[in-house]
Amino acid sequence: MAVTIGDNSPNSYRIHSITISNQEGNSYEISNLMQSFSITESIYQMFLTGNITILDDMNVYNRIGFTGQEYIRIHISGIQGNEEDPPVDEHIDQIFRIFNVKMQVNTPKNAKLQLYTLEFCSPLLYSARTQRISQAYRGKTGDILNKICKDKLLFTEREKDLTGRVKEGTELGNFFSVFEHSGTEVIGTVIPNWSVFKTLRYLRDKTTDNSKNSRPWGNSYYFYQTASGGFRFHNVGDMLTNKYLNDSVTFRPRFSDGDKTLNYDFADGTGNDILSYNKEDIHNVLHSHLDGTYSGIIQVFDTKSKTLNVIDSQFSQQFPLDGDSKYDYKALSVAPSFRTAPEVIKVPPDGGIEGSELDPAVTFGDATKTKSILETQSAITFDYDNPFNFTNGVHKSGNMAGSDAPQKFDRDRVERLFENNRVSIQISGRTNISCGMTIMVDIKQPTQTAADVRDELTHNGRLLVEGITFVGTQDGLETQLSCTTDGYQDNMDTFVDHEIGVGD
């Protein structure tokens, strides 16, 4: 029987089941013993992981006989409308394998009471880590990945029965809910006794789509498991078209009272409020330089002709910019989150009154000799171009094991760009959201007067959800989002209004 947690608040949710089973099949329902649990999904993490903390006064620990070979089923759902359950395919209903007892605390004063934390993961992660592949494949990388998922992880087709459930393995999530593209490059490759996990990661990173419409995201394919929708395999460009609730909801901080009894289906309630948000480790320019985010040099040695090719790789080659240094394609934001004009060292004036604006900083050195951040080629990638196939003959389709240096630069550049624009957002509990979606947010700048209300320059509008952690307690469900964007809402080189509280 489902238990409602949260007393009709925005964080309320229903626990349908939290059950642990051992290898003998003995099962124990522990919803009332659960202190907290968390389930994490991310586009960068191929399989689900999580943990649960249990306050045990029923000696379940010894009755189960934990050995790290147990399974736990967590079935929860949000609450929508007038205290209604969302559709079944929006529930989180997953089977996890317990692989570690992280902590166990016993108190001598109360020998019957035990506190312990169990770490768990998708059973498919365990299978992927413990199986190995020694086999030759030829075809598109996405098709090879799909084949390995079916052969090694026993993926099933997404065929539904009359109840709306996916047949054979819904709770394992071993099916593709999204499989958008197999890539454009046909490769021949030998998997040299790699684990399934390493093989899937390799194929994910090698998948490319060089069509014009796929830029700049064509090399950024991701394979990941969601808590409520199986696995997805697609690139960032496809993610940007996956809109949460078709953009019918905008998340924003609330600065006045709202009706706390209304959940996320009601615009007048607090269910769509941003409860908290923070930014950390953004704009790490030194780290980004070393990864070739802004610019780099690709050196490729051709083993046949014994020649070394040097290729410049700039941010603007992957992310086209117009004459105003704004994105020349449909992006999440308007312009990059850094200045593209030539950089000069600015020497701030010495002294002054705290909080007051001083004279302009002095330019150090010869400003005519400075470079744009797009021209500082500090990152170098070296690779080989091997035109031979396994029989040492040139294949009619071209290179079978070509250089992936340009591809790696492009992929790393996307991830560093997202890392430099990351924001953590907490919203009220719900189970109908997954990473790989976009959400609409409306965050305002802090100003000195209430009448002066302006949009946030850095994070506003559409954001990509990179990862989600669902945190459940006996008080409610928290949905913690890791979101990002690809830049700012204005070009920083031409942005005039740098003073807080002054209108445009």
Helices and strands as residue ranges (DSSP letters): E 3-5, E 13-21, E 27-29, E 34-42, E 45-56, H 60-64, E 71-77, G 88-90, E 92-107, E 110-121, H 123-130, E 132-140, H 141-152, E 176-179, E 186-195, H 196-206, G 212-214, E 221-226, E 230-235, H 236-239, G 244-247, E 250-251, E 276-278, H 285-290, E 295-302, E 307-314, H 315-318, E 345-347, E 362-364, G 367-369, G 373-375, E 379-385, H 405-419, E 423-428, E 438-441, E 461-473, E 477-484
